[in-house]
C-alpha cells in the first residue's frame, strides 16, 4: 500500500514538481495543498502517514503548522523544507517535534529522490514506534494485573496466614499453609539471609526488601521480590511479619520483548547512527549539539548528580582519546537514553554505558523535553547501575591520609570463637552505606571510602551492639568481640 502523504507548499511550481517526481512513483500517494490553513482542514477529513511542509508560507510558516499539528493531531511524522542558512529554524522545528528536514536544492531529481527516501524511512519508523508503544503498554499491564503474594508469619518463619496467590502457586489451599515454614525449601545461604534479615527488624528499622526465589508446584523456579515488614509489641518485641512478594519473572519476559522492539525501532530510526561514518551533519542529534549553547561540562557522576538536582532535559556528549563518542539523553534529570560510537560500531541503551568512566567529561546541551523524549526511544537505558551517582560523605583529614577506597574485614567473635549468620549494618553520617551477614568464619568484607564508620550488630539475644572502626588504608581488619554480650 502506498504511503499517504500530505504535501504543503504555497508555491505552485513546487507542488507541480512534487506531483511529477513523487505522485507517480507508486510508493507514495500524494495530496497537495497550498497553505497551512488548507492543510489543517484536510487533516480533519483524511488520515495521513507523513506530512511534508515548506517553511516560508504566507498564512503560517512550517513551524507554526507543526506546533498546531502536534497539539491537535498527535505525532504524525513531519518533514520540513528549509533553505540554506536557516539553522535557527531547523533547531526550532526539531525542538517542537519535526522528524527530519530537507534542504531545498537546485536539482529536483536529487532533491525529490532524497525526500522519497526520508518519507519511506519515517513511515517505517512510525510503524515500529507504534509496535514498541503497544509492547510497552502490555509490559505495564503485566505489572498492573499480576497478583502479589501476601502472607503473615511468626519470627521463627511459621506461616499464620497466606492468600490464594501464594498458596495456589504451591498447589495448596490457603488454610493448608498455616503452620508451615515460610520458604522452607530455600538453599542454606538464602535461609541464612532471610533469618538474618528477620533478626535485624526493629521498631526503628521495621522493613526489609529481599530477592528470593520461590519453587512452584509445577517445578518452576520463580524469581520473587519480597517486602517484609515487622509487627511489634508495645515493648518493641517482634511479634510477627507481613510479607508481600511480586513475581518478577513475567516482568523480565516482557522487558526482553520490549528490547527486541527497541532493536527493530533502531533499525528504522534515521536519527540514530549506525557507525562513526553515519554520524555527520545529516543526523539531527549532531546538528542540535553543534547549534545549541552548552550549559557546562562535568565528569560523568557529577553530571548525573547535577542533572537530577536541576531536573535537566537535553543531550550530554563526550569524546574519548581513542576517538569514541558517547551520548546520554536526560529527561527530567534522569539519564534515560544512551549511545556509544567507536570504529567498531554503535551500542545503544544498557550496552552503551558499559564503557563509560567517571573520568569522561560530558558537555551538556539543553533541549526541550519533546526532543529529548524523541531520542530516548530506541536507546533506552534500563539498568542505570553503571552511571549511578554515588553518595558522598565528608572524609576527615587524618595526618597525611588521602581520600581513597579500602577493603576492610570485620571479624565477629565471642569467647574467641567466630559467630556466623550475624547481620552487620554499617553507617556513615547517619546513613546506611552497607550491610551483610557473617560467613561461617564470622567475617564480612566491605569496600568503603576512607573515613570513620559505625557498625551495628543485632545479637541473638535481641540487643543492639554498636561499634566504631576506621578505614584509612587499602587493606585492613577489625575484630568485634561480643564476649559476655
Beta strands, then each sheet from edge to edge (+ up, - down):
strand 1: 3-8
strand 2: 28-33
strand 3: 50-53
strand 4: 77-82
strand 5: 100-103
strand 6: 149-153
strand 7: 159-162
strand 8: 207-215
strand 9: 221-232
strand 10: 238-247
strand 11: 294-299
strand 12: 314-319
strand 13: 325-331
strand 14: 334-342
strand 15: 345-348
strand 16: 361-366
strand 17: 405-414
strand 18: 417-418
strand 19: 423-428
strand 20: 431-437
strand 21: 443-449
strand 22: 451-458
strand 23: 464-471
strand 24: 475-481
sheet 1: 2+ 1+ 3+ 4+ 5+
sheet 2: 7+ 6- 10+ 9- 8+
sheet 3: 11+ 16- 12+ 13- 14+ 15-
sheet 4: 18+ 17- 21+
sheet 5: 18+ 17- 24-
sheet 6: 20+ 19- 22+ 23-
end
